[in-house]
Amino acid sequence: MQTPYKSYFDIPDDVSYLTTPGSGLIPISSKEWRLKRDADFFSTATDLREKQGEFNLAVKKSIGKFFTTAIHNVYNTANFSTGFNALLDRLPKDSKILLFEGDYPSVNFPVISRGFEHVTTPVDEKLEEHITHAIKKHEPTVFIFSIVQYISGIKINLEFIKQLKEKFPELLIIGDGTQFLGTEVFDFSQSGFDVVGASGYKWLLGGYGNGFLLVSDYGKQILFPNLATQNVEIDKMWAGKGIDQLYFEPGHLDTLSHGTLQKGLEFLSELGLEHTAAYTQQLVKLAKQELSKRKILTAVAINRAETSTIFNLQIDQGHFNILMENNIKCFPRGNGIRIGFHLYNDETDLEKLLRIIDTKILK
């Protein structure tokens, strides 16, 4: 299964890049665009600096189209964390929040450090059952979690989220999509989520310095209850902006960074995300079979039907250097070594990984 996509990326033949969960690559075309854009932006012969607002609006349109939501529900941010922290400052102070045990620190820490009342639920084979039980028992008003867990790669069942929203319509459901968006087609308008945020530097092929929030109309009602009647009259420079934009989009945004995200979305759209996702899932399925045979996946990863693009290899982290010395890009996380498969990977990457594991680690 030679990938039809690897040629779009600048990857040396001897490198197996399996560390997209840490930082994704960007296409060659995006690199070329960045070089020209940066030169043009700082040239006194162009007016690109005067068109930052117009440019960022175009990026928001691209994000909205890619994730199927209206542009007024899209907010550009420098990354997930800055947008998420701004969001938390708009939650009602008496919110009771449900979190996952051991979720990404940028998700759990800002909630806990602000003193919100919170409860946690475990992440295992019965993930969805635990969530339902916790909601019935503790009656939280907000549920915040990563769609894909950053250490284990465990992914929540997205159909379950739709059902959860139908059953508990007043529950504010907030997802970190950084380890998920870009791996499969995602329709925000039909997802059951009220908020999904992400940074673009992993699976969206967007590089660093960009992110976004998608916020449903119900989400905005909770976060900005008087939004419809509030007019910003602080300064004419902010004419036409709402309170929500001033919270989520303060100051200037880097058009080079957000333009790179836009190029990543365009690239995935041109290839057809449904095609790239099907290709990657085929590779992931094969990887799961082979890694399971070698008994280096957790029971949870093996037994759950929901499989993300991330695996945590249950091998001693002392073997990390062996993998890196053989040009298998990966990273120690949790109790093992984390890898991930994206559209620029293929069976040769998997075969090389397995060969090194068999001959140098499990020998």
MARSE-347552 format. One record per residue (C-alpha): residue number from 1; residue in one letter; x, y negated, z. Coordinates in pm, 1 decimal. Layout:
% MARSE-347552
NODE  num  residuo        xx        yy        zz
NODE  NUM        A         X         Y         Z
...
***
This chain:
% MARSE-347552
NODE  num  residuo        xx        yy        zz
NODE    1        M       0.0       0.0       0.0
NODE    2        Q     229.1    -275.6    -123.3
NODE    3        T      80.0    -608.4     -24.1
NODE    4        P     -36.9    -833.1    -306.8
NODE    5        Y      23.3   -1127.3     -72.8
NODE    6        K     383.1   -1104.9      50.2
NODE    7        S     519.5   -1280.7    -259.0
NODE    8        Y     341.4   -1599.9    -152.0
NODE    9        F     569.7   -1621.1     151.3
NODE   10        D     940.7   -1674.7     198.3
NODE   11        I    1027.1   -1349.0     379.4
NODE   12        P    1366.5   -1180.9     330.3
NODE   13        D    1340.9    -820.3     210.6
NODE   14        D    1510.3    -685.1     521.9
NODE   15        V    1277.9    -864.8     767.9
NODE   16        S     955.0    -718.9     904.0
NODE   17        Y     773.2   -1019.7    1045.7
NODE   18        L     537.6    -875.8    1308.1
NODE   19        T     521.4   -1169.8    1546.6
NODE   20        T     232.0   -1372.0    1405.1
NODE   21        P      64.7   -1351.9    1751.9
NODE   22        G     346.0   -1582.7    1861.6
NODE   23        S     383.2   -1797.4    1551.3
NODE   24        G     255.9   -1741.2    1199.4
NODE   25        L     424.4   -1822.0     871.6
NODE   26        I     309.9   -2075.3     614.1
NODE   27        P     294.8   -2011.1     238.0
NODE   28        I     571.7   -2132.2       8.0
NODE   29        S     320.2   -2367.2    -153.2
NODE   30        S     254.3   -2531.7     183.9
NODE   31        K     626.9   -2582.3     240.6
NODE   32        E     656.8   -2753.3     -96.8
NODE   33        W     352.9   -2970.9     -25.4
NODE   34        R     498.5   -3076.4     311.4
NODE   35        L     826.1   -3191.5     155.3
NODE   36        K     651.3   -3410.7    -100.7
NODE   37        R     385.8   -3535.9     140.3
NODE   38        D     638.8   -3640.7     403.4
NODE   39        A     846.4   -3831.3     148.7
NODE   40        D     540.4   -4002.9       1.9
NODE   41        F     394.9   -4085.4     342.8
NODE   42        F     698.1   -4285.7     452.5
NODE   43        S     753.9   -4450.0     117.7
NODE   44        T     661.9   -4817.6     113.0
NODE   45        A     532.5   -4767.0    -240.5
NODE   46        T     230.1   -4563.1    -122.0
NODE   47        D     -72.5   -4643.3      91.8
NODE   48        L     -98.4   -4303.9     261.0
NODE   49        R     -45.5   -4450.0     607.4
NODE   50        E    -342.8   -4677.2     556.5
NODE   51        K    -557.4   -4377.0     461.1
NODE   52        Q    -506.3   -4162.8     772.0
NODE   53        G    -871.5   -4180.4     871.4
NODE   54        E    -988.9   -4083.1     525.3
NODE   55        F    -739.2   -3796.6     510.9
NODE   56        N    -834.6   -3653.7     849.9
NODE   57        L   -1201.4   -3670.9     755.0
NODE   58        A   -1120.4   -3456.6     450.9
NODE   59        V    -946.3   -3205.9     679.2
NODE   60        K   -1258.3   -3188.4     897.1
NODE   61        K   -1467.2   -3119.6     588.6
NODE   62        S   -1235.0   -2833.1     497.3
NODE   63        I   -1258.0   -2688.0     848.3
NODE   64        G   -1636.9   -2716.5     850.6
NODE   65        K   -1665.3   -2546.7     512.4
NODE   66        F   -1427.1   -2266.5     609.2
NODE   67        F   -1615.3   -2185.0     931.2
NODE   68        T   -1966.2   -2273.7     808.9
NODE   69        T   -2062.0   -2568.2    1024.3
NODE   70        A   -2153.3   -2931.7     970.5
NODE   71        I   -1874.2   -3186.8     970.4
NODE   72        H   -2021.8   -3367.5    1271.4
NODE   73        N   -1956.6   -3050.7    1471.9
NODE   74        V   -1582.7   -3051.6    1389.5
NODE   75        Y   -1314.5   -3235.0    1588.3
NODE   76        N    -947.0   -3248.9    1491.4
NODE   77        T    -704.1   -3203.8    1779.7
NODE   78        A    -327.6   -3174.0    1813.9
NODE   79        N    -372.8   -2814.6    1937.2
NODE   80        F    -622.9   -2598.0    2122.6
NODE   81        S    -506.2   -2697.4    2470.0
NODE   82        T    -548.3   -3073.8    2429.6
NODE   83        G    -899.3   -3031.0    2292.5
NODE   84        F    -992.3   -2776.9    2558.5
NODE   85        N    -871.4   -2994.5    2845.0
NODE   86        A   -1073.4   -3287.3    2710.6
NODE   87        L   -1374.0   -3058.1    2690.2
NODE   88        L   -1338.0   -2944.4    3051.9
NODE   89        D   -1346.8   -3306.2    3165.5
NODE   90        R   -1694.9   -3331.4    3011.4
NODE   91        L   -1839.1   -3020.8    3177.5
NODE   92        P   -2084.5   -3087.9    3463.5
NODE   93        K   -1887.2   -3078.6    3788.1
NODE   94        D   -2124.5   -2820.6    3934.6
NODE   95        S   -2062.3   -2575.7    3650.8
NODE   96        K   -2004.7   -2215.2    3751.7
NODE   97        I   -1763.4   -2053.3    3507.9
NODE   98        L   -1709.0   -1691.2    3412.4
NODE   99        L   -1353.6   -1604.7    3303.7
NODE  100        F   -1161.7   -1291.7    3204.5
NODE  101        E    -899.8   -1155.8    3442.1
NODE  102        G    -553.2   -1223.0    3298.5
NODE  103        D    -673.1   -1434.5    3007.7
NODE  104        Y    -441.7   -1678.7    2832.7
NODE  105        P    -300.7   -1926.2    3090.1
NODE  106        S    -406.7   -2222.8    2875.8
NODE  107        V    -764.2   -2097.2    2913.9
NODE  108        N    -781.1   -2000.2    3280.7
NODE  109        F    -539.1   -2243.4    3446.1
NODE  110        P    -712.8   -2569.6    3341.9
NODE  111        V   -1043.1   -2432.9    3471.5
NODE  112        I    -903.7   -2315.1    3804.3
NODE  113        S    -682.3   -2620.3    3858.9
NODE  114        R    -981.5   -2852.0    3822.0
NODE  115        G   -1154.3   -2678.6    4109.2
NODE  116        F   -1450.1   -2542.6    3916.1
NODE  117        E   -1638.5   -2265.7    4089.5
NODE  118        H   -1546.8   -1955.1    3893.3
NODE  119        V   -1568.1   -1578.3    3886.6
NODE  120        T   -1372.4   -1325.7    3681.7
NODE  121        T   -1447.2    -998.9    3507.4
NODE  122        P   -1202.4    -726.2    3395.4
NODE  123        V   -1093.0    -654.3    3039.0
NODE  124        D   -1110.6    -282.2    2964.4
NODE  125        E   -1306.6     -23.9    2764.5
NODE  126        K   -1634.4    -145.1    2918.7
NODE  127        L   -1564.4    -512.9    2857.8
NODE  128        E   -1914.3    -604.0    2737.2
NODE  129        E   -2083.8    -411.4    3018.6
NODE  130        H   -1874.0    -597.3    3275.1
NODE  131        I   -1974.2    -930.3    3120.0
NODE  132        T   -2344.7    -852.3    3133.5
NODE  133        H   -2314.3    -733.0    3492.6
NODE  134        A   -2119.6   -1044.4    3597.7
NODE  135        I   -2374.2   -1277.7    3437.7
NODE  136        K   -2666.9   -1107.8    3609.5
NODE  137        K   -2487.8   -1094.8    3943.9
NODE  138        H   -2319.4   -1437.1    3955.6
NODE  139        E   -2542.3   -1642.1    3721.2
NODE  140        P   -2264.7   -1857.0    3569.7
NODE  141        T   -2357.9   -2158.1    3360.4
NODE  142        V   -2046.7   -2136.5    3139.3
NODE  143        F   -1855.9   -1840.7    2991.5
NODE  144        I   -1502.1   -1919.6    2869.0
NODE  145        F   -1268.0   -1662.3    2715.0
NODE  146        S   -1024.2   -1575.5    2438.6
NODE  147        I   -1190.9   -1387.9    2154.0
NODE  148        V    -876.6   -1175.9    2122.8
NODE  149        Q    -659.9   -1122.1    2429.8
NODE  150        Y    -307.7   -1251.7    2374.7
NODE  151        I    -123.0    -968.5    2553.1
NODE  152        S    -327.6    -657.7    2477.6
NODE  153        G    -495.3    -758.5    2152.9
NODE  154        I    -832.7    -648.0    2291.3
NODE  155        K   -1111.1    -814.2    2094.8
NODE  156        I   -1461.4    -884.1    2216.7
NODE  157        N   -1751.7    -749.5    2013.7
NODE  158        L   -1881.6   -1049.7    1822.1
NODE  159        E   -2227.2    -898.2    1772.4
NODE  160        F   -2245.7    -876.5    2150.7
NODE  161        I   -2189.7   -1253.5    2172.4
NODE  162        K   -2488.1   -1315.4    1944.3
NODE  163        Q   -2703.6   -1090.5    2161.2
NODE  164        L   -2571.2   -1255.8    2476.5
NODE  165        K   -2674.3   -1598.9    2347.2
NODE  166        E   -3020.2   -1471.5    2261.9
NODE  167        K   -3059.4   -1322.2    2608.8
NODE  168        F   -2909.1   -1619.6    2796.8
NODE  169        P   -2972.0   -1922.2    2572.2
NODE  170        E   -2874.4   -2176.3    2838.2
NODE  171        L   -2535.1   -2016.0    2900.6
NODE  172        L   -2263.0   -2232.0    2743.2
NODE  173        I   -2035.2   -1990.8    2554.2
NODE  174        I   -1684.2   -2121.2    2478.9
NODE  175        G   -1422.6   -1921.6    2289.1
NODE  176        D   -1052.6   -1965.2    2221.5
NODE  177        G   -1015.0   -1845.7    1864.0
NODE  178        T    -639.9   -1901.8    1826.9
NODE  179        Q    -561.1   -1527.4    1813.0
NODE  180        F    -865.9   -1451.8    1597.0
NODE  181        L    -955.0   -1716.7    1340.5
NODE  182        G    -797.5   -1637.7    1006.2
NODE  183        T    -812.9   -1260.0    1055.6
NODE  184        E   -1170.5   -1219.0     931.2
NODE  185        V   -1464.8   -1422.7     805.2
NODE  186        F   -1626.2   -1624.2    1086.0
NODE  187        D   -1954.9   -1812.8    1054.6
NODE  188        F   -1969.2   -2048.4    1352.0
NODE  189        S   -2329.7   -2150.1    1285.5
NODE  190        Q   -2451.1   -1791.3    1331.9
NODE  191        S   -2197.1   -1676.4    1589.9
NODE  192        G   -2373.6   -1744.1    1920.3
NODE  193        F   -2081.9   -1958.8    2036.2
NODE  194        D   -2140.2   -2315.0    2152.3
NODE  195        V   -1773.3   -2406.8    2125.6
NODE  196        V   -1480.0   -2241.7    1950.7
NODE  197        G   -1137.2   -2401.6    1954.3
NODE  198        A    -807.8   -2299.4    1801.2
NODE  199        S    -453.6   -2398.7    1720.8
NODE  200        G    -361.0   -2349.8    1357.0
NODE  201        Y      -6.9   -2215.4    1387.9
NODE  202        K     -83.0   -1844.2    1405.7
NODE  203        W    -328.5   -1662.6    1176.9
NODE  204        L    -449.4   -1975.9     995.2
NODE  205        L    -107.7   -2036.7     836.4
NODE  206        G    -116.4   -2400.1     946.5
NODE  207        G     211.3   -2456.8    1127.8
NODE  208        Y     243.0   -2657.4    1449.7
NODE  209        G      80.9   -2980.4    1560.3
NODE  210        N    -279.0   -2913.4    1460.8
NODE  211        G    -594.1   -2761.8    1601.6
NODE  212        F    -965.7   -2821.1    1619.5
NODE  213        L   -1285.3   -2773.5    1815.0
NODE  214        L   -1613.6   -2655.5    1667.8
NODE  215        V   -1901.9   -2769.2    1889.6
NODE  216        S   -2265.9   -2675.4    1837.4
NODE  217        D   -2549.2   -2925.0    1881.7
NODE  218        Y   -2642.2   -2751.9    2208.0
NODE  219        G   -2281.2   -2775.6    2320.7
NODE  220        K   -2282.3   -3149.1    2258.2
NODE  221        Q   -2604.4   -3184.0    2456.5
NODE  222        I   -2428.1   -3033.3    2758.5
NODE  223        L   -2098.0   -3217.6    2712.1
NODE  224        F   -2246.3   -3553.1    2606.2
NODE  225        P   -2603.0   -3563.0    2741.1
NODE  226        N   -2659.0   -3927.9    2644.6
NODE  227        L   -2476.6   -3915.8    2312.6
NODE  228        A   -2777.2   -4017.4    2102.0
NODE  229        T   -2827.2   -4339.1    2300.2
NODE  230        Q   -2463.9   -4435.4    2355.6
NODE  231        N   -2307.2   -4694.5    2130.1
NODE  232        V   -1937.9   -4774.3    2140.4
NODE  233        E   -1895.3   -5150.2    2163.6
NODE  234        I   -1550.1   -5162.9    2321.4
NODE  235        D   -1372.8   -5288.7    2011.6
NODE  236        K   -1465.5   -5332.0    1647.6
NODE  237        M   -1169.4   -5109.7    1556.9
NODE  238        W   -1379.4   -4820.0    1684.2
NODE  239        A   -1689.1   -4915.4    1489.5
NODE  240        G   -1877.6   -4608.6    1374.8
NODE  241        K   -1717.7   -4378.1    1630.4
NODE  242        G   -1913.8   -4192.8    1894.1
NODE  243        I   -1819.9   -4117.9    2253.3
NODE  244        D   -1758.2   -3756.7    2153.5
NODE  245        Q   -1495.6   -3859.3    1896.9
NODE  246        L   -1320.8   -4084.5    2147.8
NODE  247        Y   -1288.9   -3791.2    2387.4
NODE  248        F   -1178.2   -3527.4    2137.8
NODE  249        E    -996.6   -3741.5    1880.4
NODE  250        P    -820.1   -4020.4    2072.6
NODE  251        G    -526.6   -4195.9    1914.0
NODE  252        H    -360.8   -4106.3    1586.4
NODE  253        L    -337.5   -3757.0    1441.6
NODE  254        D     -44.6   -3634.9    1233.8
NODE  255        T    -166.4   -3607.1     875.6
NODE  256        L     130.6   -3388.6     779.2
NODE  257        S      37.1   -3132.7    1044.7
NODE  258        H    -335.6   -3140.9     975.7
NODE  259        G    -271.9   -3140.0     604.4
NODE  260        T     -70.2   -2820.3     649.7
NODE  261        L    -368.6   -2664.2     824.8
NODE  262        Q    -590.5   -2775.0     538.5
NODE  263        K    -349.0   -2615.3     290.1
NODE  264        G    -359.1   -2293.6     492.8
NODE  265        L    -739.0   -2288.0     480.3
NODE  266        E    -736.3   -2358.3     108.8
NODE  267        F    -484.5   -2079.3      54.5
NODE  268        L    -698.1   -1827.5     244.1
NODE  269        S   -1010.1   -1945.7      60.3
NODE  270        E    -847.1   -1909.1    -280.2
NODE  271        L    -739.3   -1554.6    -202.3
NODE  272        G   -1075.2   -1480.7     -42.8
NODE  273        L   -1063.3   -1427.9     332.8
NODE  274        E   -1292.6   -1129.0     296.4
NODE  275        H   -1026.1    -967.7      73.5
NODE  276        T    -726.0   -1051.2     290.3
NODE  277        A    -913.7    -936.3     601.5
NODE  278        A   -1010.0    -604.8     440.4
NODE  279        Y    -649.6    -551.0     337.0
NODE  280        T    -514.9    -629.8     683.7
NODE  281        Q    -774.9    -413.7     857.7
NODE  282        Q    -673.2    -119.0     641.9
NODE  283        L    -313.9    -168.3     754.0
NODE  284        V    -421.1    -212.9    1116.5
NODE  285        K    -623.1     109.0    1104.8
NODE  286        L    -320.8     300.4     978.0
NODE  287        A     -97.4     139.6    1240.8
NODE  288        K    -338.5     233.1    1518.8
NODE  289        Q    -341.3     595.1    1404.1
NODE  290        E      38.5     620.3    1391.3
NODE  291        L     102.2     435.0    1716.6
NODE  292        S    -164.4     641.3    1891.9
NODE  293        K       6.6     963.3    1776.4
NODE  294        R     324.2     844.0    1944.5
NODE  295        K     131.6     765.3    2263.5
NODE  296        I     262.4     409.0    2283.7
NODE  297        L     -74.4     231.3    2301.7
NODE  298        T    -285.0     184.0    2612.7
NODE  299        A    -596.4     396.2    2658.5
NODE  300        V    -805.7      79.4    2625.0
NODE  301        A    -652.6      -5.6    2286.7
NODE  302        I    -706.0     351.0    2163.7
NODE  303        N   -1060.7     394.4    2292.1
NODE  304        R   -1216.9      61.9    2198.8
NODE  305        A   -1389.5      54.5    1860.9
NODE  306        E   -1312.6    -315.6    1826.0
NODE  307        T    -957.6    -349.4    1694.2
NODE  308        S    -780.4    -679.3    1642.0
NODE  309        T    -463.2    -740.7    1444.2
NODE  310        I    -253.9    -729.1    1763.9
NODE  311        F     -99.2    -428.5    1939.7
NODE  312        N     103.6    -409.0    2258.1
NODE  313        L     355.7    -129.0    2224.5
NODE  314        Q     392.9      49.8    2556.4
NODE  315        I     768.3      85.6    2538.8
NODE  316        D    1028.3     -48.2    2778.2
NODE  317        Q    1099.3    -415.4    2712.8
NODE  318        G    1468.0    -329.3    2725.7
NODE  319        H    1419.3    -196.9    2371.2
NODE  320        F    1323.9    -542.9    2244.8
NODE  321        N    1679.0    -612.5    2133.2
NODE  322        I    1688.9    -288.3    1934.6
NODE  323        L    1383.9    -396.4    1736.9
NODE  324        M    1516.6    -747.2    1681.8
NODE  325        E    1861.2    -621.4    1578.5
NODE  326        N    1684.5    -419.2    1310.1
NODE  327        N    1499.8    -732.5    1189.8
NODE  328        I    1163.3    -633.9    1332.9
NODE  329        K    1028.8    -962.4    1464.6
NODE  330        C     825.5    -907.3    1781.1
NODE  331        F     805.0   -1034.5    2139.7
NODE  332        P     785.4    -894.3    2496.1
NODE  333        R     444.5    -948.9    2651.4
NODE  334        G     280.4    -792.3    2954.6
NODE  335        N     413.2    -441.1    3012.7
NODE  336        G     530.4    -386.3    2656.8
NODE  337        I     627.0    -542.8    2328.2
NODE  338        R     365.2    -726.1    2121.8
NODE  339        I     332.0    -699.7    1744.7
NODE  340        G      70.8    -810.9    1493.2
NODE  341        F     -14.4    -750.9    1128.3
NODE  342        H    -116.0   -1028.3     889.4
NODE  343        L    -171.0   -1050.3     514.7
NODE  344        Y     203.4   -1084.4     445.9
NODE  345        N     274.6    -745.4     605.5
NODE  346        D     251.4    -407.4     432.3
NODE  347        E     313.6     -36.8     483.8
NODE  348        T     688.1     -82.4     443.2
NODE  349        D     684.4    -299.2     757.9
NODE  350        L     490.7     -32.6     945.9
NODE  351        E     715.2     245.2     815.4
NODE  352        K    1026.1      57.7     923.2
NODE  353        L     881.1      -5.5    1269.5
NODE  354        L     792.0     362.0    1310.3
NODE  355        R    1132.1     475.0    1187.3
NODE  356        I    1313.7     257.7    1442.1
NODE  357        I    1081.5     372.9    1719.3
NODE  358        D    1130.6     739.9    1627.4
NODE  359        T    1505.3     731.7    1579.1
NODE  360        K    1625.6     472.4    1828.7
NODE  361        I    1360.2     443.1    2101.8
NODE  362        L    1164.6     768.0    2141.3
NODE  363        K    1452.4     996.3    2041.1
***
